[in-house]
Amino acid sequence: MYSIILLVLSIVLLMVLISKLRVHAFLSLLMVSLLLGVASGMPLGAVADTVAAGFGGTMQSIGIVIVCGVVVGEILECTGGAQKIADSILRLVGIKRAPLATAVTGGVVSIPTFCDSGFVILNPVIKALSKKGNIPYMVLVTSLMCGLLTTHSLVPPTPGPIAVAGILEADVGKVMIYGLIVAIPIILVTQLWCNSKFIKTRYPEIAETSEEDANANQKFAELVANSPSTFKSYLPIVAPIILIVVRSFVTQYSRDTEGMAYQMINFIGTPYIALLIGTLLSFLLPAKLNGEVTDTWVSTAIQKSAEILLITGIAGCYGKILQAIGVGDVLAGGIAGLGIPSIVLHFLISAIVLMAQGSATVAMTTTAGIILPLLPALAISPELATIAIAGGSMCGVLPMGSYFWCVTKLSGYDIKKGYVAVTATTYVMGITALASVLLLSFVVR
């Protein structure tokens, strides 16, 4: 019982530090990890060593992957590749299905880029679509918000699911496949909400475009016109995904583990090698490869990834301490007695942490740390656990989160409309995610 009390107190302390006292998640997780180890009675030297091992072990598995993924996203954004991808999907699906096209576009664009950046990039486009197709702007805002957040939470190489996969030692290839499978019903079901009578009748306004919006849309069109080809734009995203998925398939089913082909696939499909290949392929996008690309753009991406790396690594420390004090076996036994499905538990913890402090990445990494010592005793694979945690991290985005304000402010909405466009929509997404992961658990383990 003492270890359970320590776990509960540590979670409460984390929430107070992050959401009430506004202490950065990195410092909060570090202090709580150290206090947890000391309070459990571990020798002080062992506490320090365990925290260091947790940070180093997590960085070893996903550090390079996160940096390379952010670099690819930065280059796609700077060269207009992300805009080219968006334009190609919008043209393919067509204005008649503009809400679905918007959601799918957001889903693809958000795999390499942050969802906040994706909304900034695509907001001028959906304003133009609203005016051109006489479509309520709220319909397109909710569709875009949904598409961007879905893959941002579920599909590597975005930082959140990569971080959780690293902490739980999940197969990244399987996480990609499961994430894409679960993303489809989330986007399709949420479309029913986005196109519902409630949204259309209560918020029928067509987007009002200002001179600033017109300039942004013109800039988008110019970027598309001067951007690399559609094939080149997709290449840095698709190539790593294929390599990682093929490696996952081959390592699981191949009998010849000594052959040259196996060794090569195993090497190039290793997540950080695959993402490094994607990074090198992204250098084909600029018209001219110079210092601005290889130094300035890469430096900017590294700066953007620093906070994510630190939060992810320190969440690994928290999980390592929980593992060391033996809370997993005790809690797993209690959960088994209650009869709560493992997937529901993962989902609920992640959703609660999200609603308490606002950041999906912090929610995912913190939940992964809590779940890590439980995994051996729970009847769930690390891959399904990762997807369940990711699903919870999109359920209930409130005003504490930066994405809430990104969507609300760029759309010109007040907080009441923000609750409809973001919070209500993310509850629909979260419930659909939970149902989808539960159904998936009957097919895969």
C-alpha positions, 0 to 999 in steps of 0.5 A: 500500500505504501508504494501505491500511496507514493504513486498517487502522491507523485501524480498529484504533486506533478499536476500541482507543479505543472498546472498550478505552480507553472513549473516546467514539465522537465523540472517537475518530472525530475524533482518528483522522480528524485523525491519518489526514490528518496521517499521509497527508502532507496539508497541515495546513490541508487536514486541518482543512478536510477534517474540517470539510467532512466534518462540515458536509456530513453535518449538511447532509444528515441533521441536521434529519431525525434531530432531527425523527424523534426528536421524533416518537418522543418525542411518540408515547411521551409521548402514548401513541401508540406504545402505541396502535400496539402495541395495534392490531397485537396486537389485529389479529393476535391472541393465537393468533399472539402471537410474530408479533404481538409481532415485527410490533408491535416492528417498527412501534413501532421506526420512530419510537422507539429500540429500547431505549425500545420494549422498555421500553414493550412488556415489560409487555405481553409478560409479560401475553401470556405468562401469558394465552396460556401462551406461554414468555416467551423466545419473546416476548422474542426475537420482540420483540427481533427486531422492534424491532432490525430496523426500528431498523437498516433503516428510516428515519427511525431515526437509523442508516440515515438517517445512512448514507444521508446519508454515502453520498448515498443516496436515502432513499425507496429506502432506506425501500422496500428496508429494509421489503422486507428486514425482512419475511424477517428477521422471518419467518425469525427466527420459526422460531428464536423458536418452535423446539423448542430455545427452547420446551423449554429455556426453557419458563418462563411470565413471572412478573409482580410488582406492579411489572409489574402496575402497568406493564401497568395504566399501559400500558392507561391510556395506550392508553385515553387516547391519541389515535385509532389513525389519529392515532397512525400519521399522524406515521409514515406521512405522511413515509414516503409523501411521501419514497417518492412523491418518490423515484418521481416524481423518477426517472420523471417527464419534466416536471421544470418543472411545478408538481406536480413541484416541489411533490412534490419539495419536500414529499418532501425528507426533512427537509421530510417529517419536519418535516411529520410533527413538525407532525402529531405535535402533533395527538396531545396533548389540549392543545397547550401549552408542555410539548409544544412546549418540554419534550418537544421539548427532551428529544428534541433532547437525545436526538438530540445524541449521534447527530448528533455521532457521525454528523457525525464519521463523515462526517469520517472518510469524507471524509479516507479519500476525500481520501487516495485509499484508495478506488481502491486498496482497490477494485482489491484487492477486485475481485481477491479476488472478494468481492461488494460486499454481503458486504464492506459487511455484514462490516465493519459486523458486525465493528465492531458486535461490537468496540464494541457500538453499531449506530449507531457500526457503521453510521456508521463503516462508511459512512465506510470505504465512502464512498471505495470506492463509485464503484469498486464495482458497488453503489448507495448504497441497497443499500450502506446496507441491507447496512451496516444488515444487518451492524449487527444481526449479533451484539449482544454484552454491549458493547452497551446493547441486550443489557443492556436486553433481558437485565435487563428480562427478568430473565435472567442473561448466559447466557440473554442470549446466547440471547435476544439474541446468538444471535437477532441472528446468525440475523437477520444471516445472514437479512439478508445473504441477503435483501440478496443476493437483492434485489441481483439485482432492483434496482441 
